[in-house]
Amino acid sequence: MNLYDKYILPSAINWACKQSSSMKQREKVIPLARGKVLEIGIGSGLNLSYYDITKVTQLTAIDSNIEIWKKNTFDTKIFPFEFKFIEASAEQIPVESNNYDTVVITYTLCTIVNVNKAFDEIKRVLKTNGKLIFCEHGKAPDTKTEKWQNLINSMWKKIGGGCNLNRDIPFIIKKNGFKIIKLDTMYIPGWKPASYNYWGVAEIK
């Protein structure tokens, strides 16, 4: 890991992800999680304070970037249930199959290299009636912004830790064997190429 990836990028990502507009989005979706929960791409733990402790019975969190997780300031010992962090990628989740009631993923799909493999893993670890709760930025609905996204995406990936600006989130979810049962979209305050949000709930078809 080079100096940029170890020291500069984690701070930059953490700063961007904790902006008030993004935090308001997290507050909309995280309380929907229930039962045994797996959070993919926990980052610095920005979702942790929004979990409904009356609905969650166990929480496992993974992230491939341990440097970002080191920035967590939330005391997970206050949870009345077991919390476990695992350094792992979405493409290879080291947990049992058919084990989770809820998978949570927020502002993470943009950076996953092999999205199809990650969704194979999500389907594997979810119970039959489990839910995928998501909140992501992605492809803009207007042509002008989408053109900018496509134009600068390759450069943005290099400085943004692999973040893609232009992924079609609903298409990716549905293409990989899920049915979206609730979906909301809007531009949130912020830099327009990275501010069109998709959030909702999906289940395995």
Backbone bond lengths (Angstrom), bond angles and torsions (degrees), N, CA, C in turn:
res aa  C-N    CA-C-N  psi(-1)  N-CA   C-N-CA  omega(-1)  CA-C   N-CA-C  phi
1 M - - - 1.466 - - 1.531 109.12 -
2 N 1.336 116.84 126.42 1.456 119.71 -179.25 1.535 111.05 -79.12
3 L 1.342 116.14 172.81 1.458 121.38 -175.74 1.534 112.08 -62.68
4 Y 1.343 115.77 -38.05 1.461 119.70 179.99 1.526 110.57 -62.44
5 D 1.342 116.13 -48.15 1.461 120.75 -178.08 1.530 112.33 -67.30
6 K 1.328 117.08 -30.65 1.466 120.29 -175.90 1.523 112.92 -85.00
7 Y 1.334 117.49 -38.34 1.454 119.40 -171.31 1.537 114.74 -112.33
8 I 1.326 116.91 -39.45 1.460 119.64 -174.28 1.523 111.99 -88.82
9 L 1.337 116.78 -49.56 1.462 121.04 -175.75 1.527 113.68 -59.96
10 P 1.347 119.95 -46.27 1.475 118.56 179.57 1.522 112.98 -57.89
11 S 1.334 117.30 -40.04 1.465 120.25 179.22 1.519 111.10 -67.88
12 A 1.338 116.12 -39.72 1.466 120.28 179.95 1.521 111.20 -65.58
13 I 1.326 116.88 -44.06 1.461 121.17 179.50 1.528 110.30 -64.62
14 N 1.318 115.94 -43.77 1.463 120.12 -179.49 1.524 111.02 -62.29
15 W 1.323 116.61 -41.50 1.465 120.83 178.58 1.527 110.44 -62.67
16 A 1.331 116.35 -46.19 1.462 120.22 -178.44 1.525 111.71 -64.75
17 C 1.317 116.61 -40.45 1.458 120.60 -174.96 1.523 113.74 -76.59
18 K 1.334 117.47 -16.14 1.457 119.28 -178.27 1.526 112.62 -101.16
19 Q 1.331 117.32 12.93 1.456 119.75 175.12 1.532 109.33 -63.20
20 S 1.310 116.63 149.28 1.464 121.13 -172.69 1.520 113.18 -57.92
21 S 1.343 117.08 -34.94 1.467 119.84 -179.96 1.524 111.38 -64.82
22 S 1.325 116.64 -39.86 1.469 120.66 177.97 1.521 111.27 -71.56
23 M 1.313 116.52 -37.34 1.458 119.73 179.59 1.525 110.94 -64.96
24 K 1.325 116.90 -35.90 1.470 119.88 176.91 1.527 110.73 -64.39
25 Q 1.332 116.62 -34.25 1.456 120.33 177.43 1.527 110.79 -67.02
26 R 1.308 116.29 -42.26 1.465 120.54 178.32 1.535 110.61 -59.83
27 E 1.321 114.73 -40.00 1.458 120.15 -178.84 1.528 112.05 -63.66
28 K 1.333 117.02 -24.00 1.463 120.66 179.75 1.522 112.49 -76.32
29 V 1.342 117.31 -33.41 1.470 119.61 -170.03 1.521 115.05 -107.31
30 I 1.313 118.18 -34.78 1.464 119.98 -173.14 1.528 113.33 -61.37
31 P 1.337 119.85 -37.76 1.471 118.93 178.74 1.527 114.06 -63.52
32 L 1.328 117.90 -10.98 1.462 120.98 178.39 1.527 112.43 -76.66
33 A 1.322 117.14 -16.99 1.464 120.76 -178.37 1.517 110.51 -66.90
34 R 1.336 115.30 143.40 1.468 119.52 -179.63 1.517 110.35 -146.78
35 G 1.330 115.48 162.41 1.457 121.02 176.39 1.515 112.79 65.12
36 K 1.333 114.91 -142.89 1.463 120.20 175.95 1.521 108.19 -80.53
37 V 1.322 116.38 123.29 1.454 122.07 -171.88 1.517 110.98 -118.01
38 L 1.323 115.27 138.59 1.463 122.28 171.51 1.523 107.93 -117.71
39 E 1.332 116.52 120.41 1.462 119.90 175.01 1.520 109.39 -103.05
40 I 1.326 115.43 124.57 1.462 121.79 -179.11 1.521 109.21 -99.57
41 G 1.342 116.47 123.91 1.455 120.74 -179.46 1.512 111.97 75.77
42 I 1.322 116.37 57.06 1.460 120.44 -175.42 1.522 112.55 -69.64
43 G 1.335 117.68 -20.02 1.459 119.83 179.50 1.519 111.23 60.38
44 S 1.329 117.22 -125.97 1.465 121.22 179.95 1.527 112.01 -96.85
45 G 1.326 116.65 13.74 1.462 120.10 175.41 1.511 114.91 84.29
46 L 1.311 117.00 28.83 1.464 120.67 -176.05 1.530 113.24 -67.45
47 N 1.335 117.17 -19.07 1.479 119.93 178.49 1.526 113.16 -84.80
48 L 1.315 117.39 -16.72 1.461 120.81 -165.52 1.529 114.14 -58.56
49 S 1.299 117.62 -37.41 1.465 119.56 -176.07 1.521 113.26 -73.56
50 Y 1.344 117.14 -10.48 1.467 120.57 -176.17 1.523 113.78 -97.72
51 Y 1.327 118.41 -5.57 1.467 119.48 179.08 1.522 110.10 -68.34
52 D 1.326 115.76 138.59 1.462 122.25 177.64 1.525 107.65 -84.03
53 I 1.318 116.27 107.09 1.468 120.15 -174.28 1.523 112.37 -69.34
54 T 1.322 117.19 -11.35 1.465 119.80 176.84 1.525 111.60 -84.95
55 K 1.319 117.16 -12.46 1.465 121.05 -177.91 1.529 113.28 -110.61
56 V 1.334 116.75 -25.71 1.468 121.01 -176.12 1.521 109.64 -92.48
57 T 1.341 115.90 136.03 1.465 120.71 179.32 1.522 112.39 -109.28
58 Q 1.316 116.71 -19.96 1.473 121.03 178.42 1.524 108.11 -165.07
59 L 1.338 116.92 142.30 1.455 120.75 -177.74 1.519 110.20 -132.86
60 T 1.321 115.04 120.87 1.460 122.21 173.85 1.520 107.76 -112.31
61 A 1.316 117.12 132.87 1.456 121.04 -178.77 1.518 110.08 -125.37
62 I 1.340 116.05 138.49 1.457 119.37 177.88 1.524 110.14 -125.68
63 D 1.312 114.90 152.19 1.460 121.98 171.45 1.520 107.53 -160.39
64 S 1.320 116.06 141.39 1.463 120.23 -179.46 1.524 112.10 -84.41
65 N 1.345 116.91 -11.45 1.465 121.45 -177.75 1.523 109.77 -109.36
66 I 1.319 115.98 95.15 1.461 120.65 -177.37 1.521 112.28 -65.61
67 E 1.342 116.55 -25.43 1.460 120.01 -178.97 1.527 111.66 -66.34
68 I 1.326 116.56 -35.59 1.463 119.35 177.36 1.528 110.55 -71.75
69 W 1.324 117.20 -41.19 1.464 120.41 179.19 1.529 111.10 -61.29
70 K 1.323 117.95 -31.09 1.466 121.40 179.16 1.525 111.76 -62.51
71 K 1.319 117.30 -16.71 1.464 121.10 179.81 1.528 112.56 -86.27
72 N 1.331 116.27 0.88 1.464 119.50 178.59 1.529 110.93 -63.23
73 T 1.320 115.72 134.83 1.468 121.28 177.78 1.532 112.22 -118.56
74 F 1.324 117.10 -0.14 1.466 121.35 -178.76 1.525 109.50 -83.71
75 D 1.325 116.52 129.92 1.463 121.50 -179.81 1.527 109.82 -81.93
76 T 1.309 117.10 99.98 1.466 121.17 -177.22 1.528 112.40 -70.36
77 K 1.335 117.25 -10.47 1.463 119.97 179.55 1.528 112.10 -70.17
78 I 1.329 116.33 -14.54 1.467 118.31 178.87 1.523 112.02 -78.87
79 F 1.336 117.23 -13.72 1.459 119.75 177.74 1.530 109.81 -64.72
80 P 1.331 118.19 139.32 1.460 121.09 176.99 1.528 112.27 -84.20
81 F 1.321 115.93 13.77 1.460 121.99 179.52 1.522 108.94 -136.32
82 E 1.320 115.95 168.79 1.462 121.18 -179.09 1.523 110.98 -69.49
83 F 1.327 116.16 133.26 1.465 122.61 172.39 1.516 108.34 -120.97
84 K 1.340 114.83 136.90 1.464 119.40 179.45 1.515 109.97 -140.45
85 F 1.335 116.85 132.17 1.465 122.06 174.46 1.521 108.88 -105.92
86 I 1.349 115.10 135.49 1.461 121.09 177.43 1.524 108.76 -128.12
87 E 1.315 116.64 129.03 1.460 120.22 174.35 1.533 107.74 -77.91
88 A 1.325 116.42 107.24 1.467 120.73 -175.44 1.516 109.50 -163.15
89 S 1.332 115.37 162.24 1.458 120.78 179.01 1.522 110.54 -98.77
90 A 1.328 115.79 160.63 1.465 120.82 178.29 1.514 111.74 -67.15
91 E 1.323 116.67 -24.48 1.465 120.36 -178.94 1.523 113.45 -78.19
92 Q 1.324 116.38 -14.18 1.467 120.46 -179.79 1.524 108.39 -147.76
93 I 1.325 116.02 86.21 1.458 121.70 -174.77 1.530 109.47 -92.21
94 P 1.323 117.90 116.67 1.471 121.01 -174.33 1.529 113.56 -83.91
95 V 1.330 115.94 60.23 1.463 121.13 177.46 1.527 108.98 -134.72
96 E 1.316 115.78 167.90 1.465 121.17 -177.55 1.528 111.44 -70.35
97 S 1.310 115.81 154.55 1.461 122.00 176.82 1.525 110.62 -75.54
98 N 1.356 115.63 155.93 1.471 122.33 175.38 1.528 111.48 50.08
99 N 1.332 115.66 48.77 1.459 120.62 -168.35 1.527 115.16 -119.50
100 Y 1.357 117.76 -16.41 1.466 119.76 -171.98 1.527 112.74 -121.19
101 D 1.322 114.31 140.85 1.464 120.60 176.14 1.531 110.88 -79.76
102 T 1.329 116.50 -30.73 1.459 121.77 -176.66 1.515 110.45 -140.39
103 V 1.324 116.06 135.58 1.469 122.06 167.30 1.518 106.98 -113.28
104 V 1.317 116.02 129.17 1.461 122.53 179.49 1.518 109.55 -111.48
105 I 1.334 116.12 132.54 1.459 119.81 175.73 1.524 108.81 -142.44
106 T 1.333 116.32 119.86 1.461 121.24 -178.00 1.528 109.86 -131.48
107 Y 1.308 115.28 128.16 1.474 122.34 177.25 1.536 111.81 48.87
108 T 1.321 114.91 45.46 1.468 121.68 -177.20 1.519 112.33 -130.56
109 L 1.347 117.74 -33.00 1.466 120.46 -178.91 1.522 112.38 -57.82
110 C 1.316 116.63 -25.07 1.467 120.13 -178.37 1.518 112.33 -66.25
111 T 1.335 118.32 -24.54 1.461 121.01 -174.27 1.527 114.42 -106.90
112 I 1.325 117.89 -10.73 1.468 119.88 -178.20 1.521 110.04 -68.79
113 V 1.316 116.70 126.82 1.465 121.36 -175.37 1.525 110.99 -70.24
114 N 1.323 117.13 -53.19 1.466 121.63 -178.36 1.531 109.07 -107.36
115 V 1.329 115.22 86.06 1.469 120.64 -175.19 1.524 111.50 -63.39
116 N 1.316 117.52 -39.85 1.469 120.42 -178.74 1.526 111.33 -61.87
117 K 1.320 116.11 -42.84 1.466 120.03 179.07 1.526 110.60 -66.37
118 A 1.335 116.29 -38.00 1.464 119.91 178.43 1.527 110.88 -62.03
119 F 1.325 116.86 -40.71 1.460 119.43 179.66 1.529 111.71 -71.47
120 D 1.313 117.64 -30.17 1.464 119.80 172.50 1.527 109.82 -60.32
121 E 1.321 115.99 -40.44 1.459 121.13 178.98 1.534 111.08 -69.17
122 I 1.326 116.76 -41.05 1.466 120.05 178.69 1.525 110.18 -60.86
123 K 1.331 116.80 -44.27 1.467 120.36 178.56 1.525 111.09 -64.88
124 R 1.301 115.95 -34.25 1.465 119.66 -179.27 1.522 111.74 -67.16
125 V 1.333 117.33 -41.97 1.463 119.54 -173.52 1.528 113.01 -85.32
126 L 1.334 117.83 -19.14 1.464 120.83 179.42 1.526 111.28 -75.61
127 K 1.319 115.30 144.14 1.456 120.02 170.68 1.527 108.97 -69.81
128 T 1.320 116.85 164.47 1.460 121.99 -176.10 1.523 112.33 -54.37
129 N 1.316 116.75 -41.82 1.463 120.99 -178.88 1.533 112.14 -100.91
130 G 1.335 116.63 19.22 1.461 121.11 -177.55 1.525 112.66 -72.61
131 K 1.326 115.56 164.83 1.462 121.72 -177.89 1.529 111.20 -122.11
132 L 1.321 114.42 144.68 1.461 122.09 171.76 1.516 107.56 -103.79
133 I 1.324 117.29 120.27 1.460 122.70 177.73 1.519 107.52 -106.86
134 F 1.320 116.49 126.96 1.469 119.36 -173.01 1.527 111.75 -136.22
135 C 1.316 114.70 152.78 1.459 122.74 170.54 1.524 106.32 -151.90
136 E 1.329 116.09 116.06 1.457 120.89 -172.65 1.523 110.83 -142.61
137 H 1.326 115.71 154.92 1.465 119.46 168.58 1.520 107.46 -95.01
138 G 1.333 117.06 157.45 1.453 118.11 -178.72 1.514 113.82 -175.69
139 K 1.305 114.20 -153.97 1.464 122.91 -174.95 1.524 111.80 -52.27
140 A 1.324 115.46 127.96 1.466 121.28 -179.11 1.525 110.84 -77.98
141 P 1.329 117.53 151.27 1.461 120.74 -177.89 1.528 113.51 -81.56
142 D 1.330 117.29 -17.57 1.467 119.49 -178.61 1.524 110.12 -101.97
143 T 1.322 115.25 142.25 1.465 122.29 -172.65 1.523 112.63 -59.86
144 K 1.321 117.39 -40.55 1.461 120.85 -176.63 1.526 111.51 -61.80
145 T 1.334 116.47 -48.47 1.466 119.81 -179.54 1.519 110.99 -68.51
146 E 1.325 117.03 -38.43 1.466 120.08 179.05 1.529 110.87 -62.38
147 K 1.312 117.35 -38.50 1.472 120.40 177.86 1.525 110.74 -61.75
148 W 1.335 116.18 -41.66 1.459 119.97 176.81 1.522 111.23 -64.44
149 Q 1.316 116.42 -41.07 1.465 120.07 177.52 1.526 111.13 -58.01
150 N 1.327 115.57 -47.85 1.465 120.23 -178.81 1.521 111.74 -65.73
151 L 1.327 116.33 -36.10 1.460 121.17 -176.57 1.525 112.15 -68.05
152 I 1.318 116.89 -42.54 1.463 119.93 -173.89 1.524 113.70 -101.04
153 N 1.327 117.85 1.85 1.463 120.20 -172.72 1.528 113.45 -60.11
154 S 1.316 117.67 -44.70 1.469 119.92 -177.01 1.528 111.46 -63.42
155 M 1.324 116.96 -39.43 1.460 120.48 177.60 1.521 110.63 -69.38
156 W 1.337 116.00 -41.59 1.453 120.92 -179.19 1.529 111.77 -61.71
157 K 1.329 116.50 -38.59 1.461 120.79 178.71 1.524 111.70 -59.04
158 K 1.314 116.04 -38.34 1.464 120.48 -177.14 1.516 112.15 -67.31
159 I 1.334 116.75 -38.04 1.457 119.12 -177.26 1.527 112.36 -95.38
160 G 1.326 116.61 -13.72 1.459 120.97 -175.08 1.508 115.08 -107.35
161 G 1.327 117.53 23.84 1.456 119.84 176.37 1.511 114.38 66.89
162 G 1.350 116.19 31.67 1.461 120.65 178.65 1.507 114.43 88.81
163 C 1.326 117.81 8.05 1.462 121.97 -179.00 1.528 111.47 -68.55
164 N 1.327 115.86 128.36 1.463 122.55 175.02 1.526 109.17 -100.54
165 L 1.318 116.04 133.17 1.460 120.85 -178.98 1.522 113.26 -83.91
166 N 1.329 116.95 -23.17 1.464 120.85 -163.54 1.525 115.24 -116.77
167 R 1.297 118.91 24.13 1.459 119.44 179.50 1.532 110.83 -75.80
168 D 1.330 114.71 136.63 1.463 121.81 178.86 1.526 107.98 -85.70
169 I 1.305 116.61 93.19 1.467 122.23 -170.39 1.534 113.03 -60.99
170 P 1.348 119.88 -51.33 1.475 118.42 179.19 1.526 112.70 -59.86
171 F 1.332 116.86 -39.76 1.464 120.44 179.33 1.525 110.42 -61.50
172 I 1.326 117.00 -45.39 1.460 121.56 -179.23 1.523 110.66 -61.31
173 I 1.319 116.54 -45.03 1.463 120.29 -178.63 1.524 111.05 -63.47
174 K 1.326 116.73 -46.86 1.472 120.66 -177.73 1.529 111.50 -70.20
175 K 1.319 116.54 -37.00 1.465 120.91 179.42 1.522 111.43 -62.04
176 N 1.323 116.19 -28.71 1.464 120.35 -174.96 1.522 113.49 -99.99
177 G 1.326 116.17 30.52 1.454 120.60 168.34 1.511 116.47 88.44
178 F 1.334 117.02 20.55 1.462 119.99 178.53 1.524 111.08 -116.28
179 K 1.304 115.26 152.13 1.468 122.67 172.72 1.522 107.22 -110.28
180 I 1.334 116.48 123.96 1.454 120.40 178.69 1.528 108.67 -81.48
181 I 1.326 116.62 121.42 1.459 120.37 -177.92 1.531 112.08 -102.97
182 K 1.317 115.91 -13.04 1.471 120.89 174.20 1.521 108.15 -151.87
183 L 1.334 116.28 130.62 1.462 120.42 -179.29 1.526 110.14 -146.11
184 D 1.328 115.71 129.87 1.458 122.50 172.51 1.521 108.62 -126.13
185 T 1.317 116.04 151.13 1.459 121.07 -179.92 1.518 110.32 -142.39
186 M 1.328 115.80 150.60 1.457 120.50 173.82 1.529 109.42 -177.33
187 Y 1.318 115.66 159.84 1.453 120.06 166.39 1.523 107.47 -79.31
188 I 1.317 116.81 129.67 1.452 120.02 172.53 1.526 107.59 -100.75
189 P 1.321 118.79 160.10 1.462 120.37 179.70 1.524 111.28 -56.96
190 G 1.316 115.64 139.04 1.453 119.94 179.93 1.512 111.91 142.53
191 W 1.319 115.48 -171.75 1.465 122.87 179.32 1.521 108.36 -64.08
192 K 1.330 117.32 119.17 1.465 121.03 -167.45 1.522 114.77 -57.43
193 P 1.334 121.22 -42.90 1.474 119.31 -179.67 1.526 114.59 -60.02
194 A 1.335 117.20 -18.19 1.469 120.01 -178.90 1.525 112.40 -118.60
195 S 1.324 116.98 17.18 1.464 118.03 -170.95 1.527 115.25 -116.69
196 Y 1.341 118.07 3.84 1.459 117.77 175.83 1.521 108.16 -84.20
197 N 1.326 116.65 118.74 1.462 122.07 -173.24 1.522 113.06 -108.58
198 Y 1.326 113.83 144.44 1.464 123.63 171.86 1.527 106.43 -121.56
199 W 1.339 118.06 130.52 1.458 118.79 175.68 1.522 109.63 -147.01
200 G 1.335 113.69 151.20 1.453 117.64 -179.03 1.517 113.69 165.78
201 V 1.325 114.93 -154.52 1.457 122.94 -175.08 1.524 108.77 -134.21
202 A 1.338 116.41 140.06 1.457 121.48 177.80 1.535 109.08 -136.71
203 E 1.314 114.63 159.80 1.473 120.09 176.94 1.520 108.82 -138.08
204 I 1.322 115.93 158.69 1.455 120.58 -179.29 1.522 109.68 -66.94
205 K 1.345 115.93 135.22 1.471 120.66 -179.46 1.529 110.99 -65.04
